[in-house]
Structure formats: C-alpha cells, structure tokens
Amino acid sequence: NVKGYFYASYTNANGNSVISRFFLTANPDVADPATEQILLTVTQPFANHNGGQMAFGPDGYLYIGFGDGGSGGDPNDYAQNLTDLPGNQKFLGKILRIDVESGAVPYAIPSSNPILNGVRSEIWALGLRNPWRFSFDRQTGDLYIADVGQASFEEVNFQPAASPGGQNYGWNIMEGMHCYSSPACSMQGLTLPVVEYTHASGCSVTGGHVFRGPGNPSLQGRLLKNFLVYG
C-alpha cells in the first residue's frame, strides 16, 4: 500500500454497516485501529443481507454494495426507496459510488453520479437484494453484480463500462427475470439480469471475475462464478 492506508467494510457490534479508512503502522502488514476514520455508517434493521463488497472502479471511485436490510422479501421496500431515511437506510439495496480520494471530508459525491428522484447522491444503482460480490472486467471496465435470490432465482447483473449509472435491477419487484411482488408486475424502467439460476442447482451465487489471465484461451472473457452450496 503506497499511500499507507486502506478502506474497510465491516459490521460493527451493533449490527450496523461501517465504511472506514485505516492507516498502517510502521509494519506495512499491520493497521493501527486508533487511526480509523469512519466515512459512512448504515443502520441495519435485521441481521442478514448486509452486502459488504467494495471495489475501486476504473474511474478511481469507490463502489460499495449494501443488501436490502434483511428479513425476507424486503418488507420495508428499501431496495426501491430513493427518499431519505434515518440511519442512511436509503442506501440499503443499492450500490454506491463515492470519491474517497478527493480530500473532501468524509468523501465527495462524483458530479457524474446519476440524478435519481431529482437528487444527485451516492447511489449508483438500486433494486438489489444482497450483492455479496461484484467485480469489474479489468480489460473492458464492465461491471458484473452477483445478486443472491430470495426463494427461487439467483441472478447476475451486467452494467457496461459506458453506463451513466442509475440502473434499477428490479428487486423486490422482480426476482431474477420473474415477478416477485405480484403475479403481474411492471418491468418498465428495470434492468433484468443477464443470467439467472434456479435453486434446482442447489447453489447461491456469490460473485465472480471475468477471466483475463494468461493461457486458457477458451476462458478469455468469460465470467467465472463463485457459488455457496446449500447444505
């Protein structure tokens, strides 16, 4: 770490999500906990679906994934909510995009972030249930988001590198490519997944990376997915 600090996403003792910056000690493999700078805290209403993935995009901004707050079925409709809520719960069920390297305290909101519900905010994408893992294709800059399903379908969402942001990936209106909230739902304005899986395979999708390594030409450009196998 040339800069001497790093960013962390964790769940604190109260069960809430925290995004922090920590500085290193003289030993580059050891952080100094006393140097923590909390950038963002999100109150979690339940103990599951915290998300937690962070990654710097090709644009140098920090992308952060949060689940829908937990329980089942997103009972408080957080994933579709774009209005302010106490405890930053507006960010639940979203991917955020923030500028942590500008020197602004605690961070800056990129001027190119989308305007959603009339407001430019940290929110880059919405309509996610529990994006445990997402990754950028290091060659193209495209973003792949693995979103864990509710009862029937797992999904992988795709966002091209040229996207201006603001995609709504559908939860809890949709689960995968299927209506969830009602037998007949409106898909207008939604971005459906590029891949879905049924639970007949016994796997919960948790993420993956596009292969760009040496050799194995048959794997070049393919998304290699990770799975959590149900017991």
For each residue, the residues with C-beta under 8 A, 3 or more apart:
1: 4 5 6 24 28
2:
3:
4: 1 23 24
5: 1 21 22 23 24 35
6: 1 21 22 24 31
7: 19 20 21 22 39 54 62 100
8: 18 19 20 21 22
9: 17 18 19 52 53 54 64
10: 17 18 20 52
11: 15 16 17 18 44 50 52
12: 15 16 17 18 41
13:
14:
15: 11 12 44 47
16: 11 12 41 42 43 44 87
17: 9 10 11 12 41 42 44 50 51 52 66
18: 8 9 10 11 12 38 40 41 42
19: 7 8 9 38 39 40 41 54 64
20: 7 8 10 36 37 38 39
21: 5 6 7 8 36 37 39 100
22: 5 6 7 8 31 32 33 35 36 37
23: 4 5 31 32 35
24: 1 4 5 6 27 28 30 31 32
25: 30 31 32
26:
27: 24 30
28: 1 24
29:
30: 24 25 27
31: 6 22 23 24 25 35
32: 22 23 24 25 35
33: 22 36
34:
35: 5 22 23 31 32
36: 20 21 22 33
37: 20 21 22 106
38: 18 19 20 41 106
39: 7 19 20 21 98 100 106 107
40: 18 19 64 88 91 98 106 107
41: 12 16 17 18 19 38 87 88
42: 16 17 18 66 87 88 89 91 92
43: 16 86 87 88 89
44: 11 15 16 17 47 50 69 70 92
45: 69 70 71 76 89
46: 49 69 70 71
47: 15 44 70
48: 67 70 71 130
49: 46 67 68 69 70 71 129 130
50: 11 17 44 66 67 70 130
51: 17 64 65 66 67 128 130 131 132
52: 9 10 11 17 65 66 132
53: 9 64 65 131 132 133 134 207
54: 7 9 19 62 63 64 65
55: 62 63 134 135 136
56: 60 61 62 63
57: 60 61 62 63 97 136 141 143
58: 136 141 161
59: 110
60: 56 57 99 101
61: 56 57 97 98 99 100 110
62: 7 54 55 56 57 97 98 99 100 107
63: 54 55 56 57 95 96 97 124 134 143
64: 9 19 40 51 53 54 95 96 97 98
65: 51 52 53 54 94 95 96 128 131 132 134 145
66: 17 42 50 51 52 91 92 93 94 95 96 128 131
67: 48 49 50 51 70 92 93 128 129 130 131 132
68: 49 74 78 79 92 93 128 129 130 171 172
69: 44 45 46 49 74 76 78 89 92 93
70: 44 45 46 47 48 49 50 67
71: 45 46 48 49 74 75
72: 75 150
73: 150 172 180
74: 68 69 71 77 78 79 80 93 129 171 172
75: 71 72
76: 45 69 81 89
77: 74 80 81 172
78: 68 69 74 81 85 89 90 92 93
79: 68 74 92 93 94 126 127 128 129 171 172
80: 74 77 93 126 127 168 171 172 173
81: 76 77 78 85 89 90 92 93
82: 90 116 117 119 123 126
83: 90 117
84: 90
85: 78 81 88 89 90
86: 43 89
87: 16 41 42 43
88: 40 41 42 43 85 91
89: 42 43 45 69 76 78 81 85 86 92
90: 78 81 82 83 84 85 94 121 123
91: 40 42 66 88 94 96 122 123
92: 42 44 66 67 68 69 78 79 81 89
93: 66 67 68 69 74 78 79 80 81 126 127 128 129 171
94: 65 66 79 90 91 123 124 125 126 128
95: 63 64 65 66 123 124 125 126 128 131 134 145
96: 63 64 65 66 91 122 123 124
97: 57 61 62 63 64 110 113 122 123 124 165
98: 39 40 61 62 64 107 108 109 110 122
99: 60 61 62 102 104 107 108 109 110
100: 7 21 39 61 62 107
101: 60
102: 99 107 108
103:
104: 99 107 108
105:
106: 37 38 39 40
107: 39 40 62 98 99 100 102 104
108: 98 99 102 104
109: 98 99 113 120 121 122
110: 59 61 97 98 99 113
111: 120
112: 164 165
113: 97 109 110 120 121 122 123 124 165
114: 120 123 124 164 165 166
115: 118 119 120 166
116: 82 119 120 121 123 126 166
117: 82 83
118: 115
119: 82 115 116
120: 109 111 113 114 115 116
121: 90 109 113 116
122: 91 96 97 98 109 113
123: 82 90 91 94 95 96 97 113 114 116 126
124: 63 94 95 96 97 113 114 165 166
125: 94 95 128 145 159 165 166 167 168 169
126: 79 80 82 93 94 95 116 123 167 168 169
127: 79 80 93 167 168 169 170 171 173 174 190 191
128: 51 65 66 67 68 79 93 94 95 125 131 145 147 157 169 171
129: 49 67 68 74 79 93 147 148 149 150 171 172 175
130: 48 49 50 51 67 68 147 148
131: 51 53 65 66 67 95 128 134 145 146 147 148
132: 51 52 53 65 67 146 148 206 207
133: 53 146 206 207 208 226
134: 53 55 63 65 95 131 143 144 145 146 207
135: 55 143 144 207 208 209 210
136: 55 57 58 141 142 143 144
137: 140 141 142 143 144 161 210 212
138: 210 212
139: 210 212 221
140: 137 161 210
141: 57 58 136 137 161
142: 136 137 158 159 160 161 210
143: 57 63 134 135 136 137 158 159 160 161 163
144: 134 135 136 137 156 157 158 159 208 209 210 223
145: 65 95 125 128 131 134 156 157 158 159 169
146: 131 132 133 134 154 155 156 157 205 206 207 208 225 226
147: 128 129 130 131 154 155 156 157 169 171 193 205
148: 129 130 131 132 154 204 205 206
149: 129 152 153 154 155 175 176 197 199 204 205
150: 72 73 129 153 172 175 180
151: 175 199
152: 149 175 176 178 198 199
153: 149 150 175 176 177 178 196 197 198 199
154: 146 147 148 149 176 196 197 198 199 203 204 205
155: 146 147 149 169 175 176 177 193 195 196 197 205
156: 144 145 146 147 193 194 195 196 205 208 223 225
157: 128 144 145 146 147 167 169 191 193 194
158: 142 143 144 145 193 194
159: 125 142 143 144 145 163 167 191
160: 142 143 163
161: 58 137 140 141 142 143
162:
163: 143 159 160 167
164: 112 114
165: 97 112 113 114 124 125
166: 114 115 116 124 125
167: 125 126 127 157 159 163 191
168: 80 125 126 127 189 190 191
169: 125 126 127 128 145 147 155 157 190 191 192 193
170: 127 173 174 175 187 190 191 192
171: 68 74 79 80 93 127 128 129 147 174 175 180
172: 68 73 74 77 79 80 129 150 175 180 181
173: 80 127 170 179 180 181 185 186 187 190
174: 127 170 171 177 178 179 180 185 187 190 192
175: 129 149 150 151 152 153 155 170 171 172 178 179 180
176: 149 152 153 154 155 193 196
177: 153 155 174 192 193 196
178: 152 153 174 175
179: 173 174 175 182 183 184 185
180: 73 150 171 172 173 174 175 185
181: 172 173 185
182: 179 185
183: 179
184: 179
185: 173 174 179 180 181 182
186: 173
187: 170 173 174 190 192
188:
189: 168
190: 127 168 169 170 173 174 187
191: 127 157 159 167 168 169 170
192: 169 170 174 177 187
193: 147 155 156 157 158 169 176 177 196
194: 156 157 158
195: 155 156
196: 153 154 155 156 176 177 193
197: 149 153 154 155 201 203 205
198: 152 153 154 201
199: 149 151 152 153 154 202 203 230
200:
201: 197 198
202: 199 229 230
203: 154 197 199 227 228 229 230
204: 148 149 154 227 228 229 230
205: 146 147 148 149 154 155 156 197 208 225 226 227 228
206: 132 133 146 148 226 227 228
207: 53 132 133 134 135 146 225 226
208: 133 135 144 146 156 205 223 224 225 226
209: 135 144 223 224
210: 135 137 138 139 140 142 144 221 222 223 224
211: 216 219 220 221 222 223 224
212: 137 138 139 220 221
213: 216 219
214:
215:
216: 211 213 219 220
217: 220
218:
219: 211 213 216 222 224
220: 211 212 216 217
221: 139 210 211 212
222: 210 211 219
223: 144 156 208 209 210 211
224: 208 209 210 211 219
225: 146 156 205 207 208
226: 133 146 205 206 207 208
227: 203 204 205 206
228: 203 204 205 206
229: 202 203 204
230: 199 202 203 204
231:
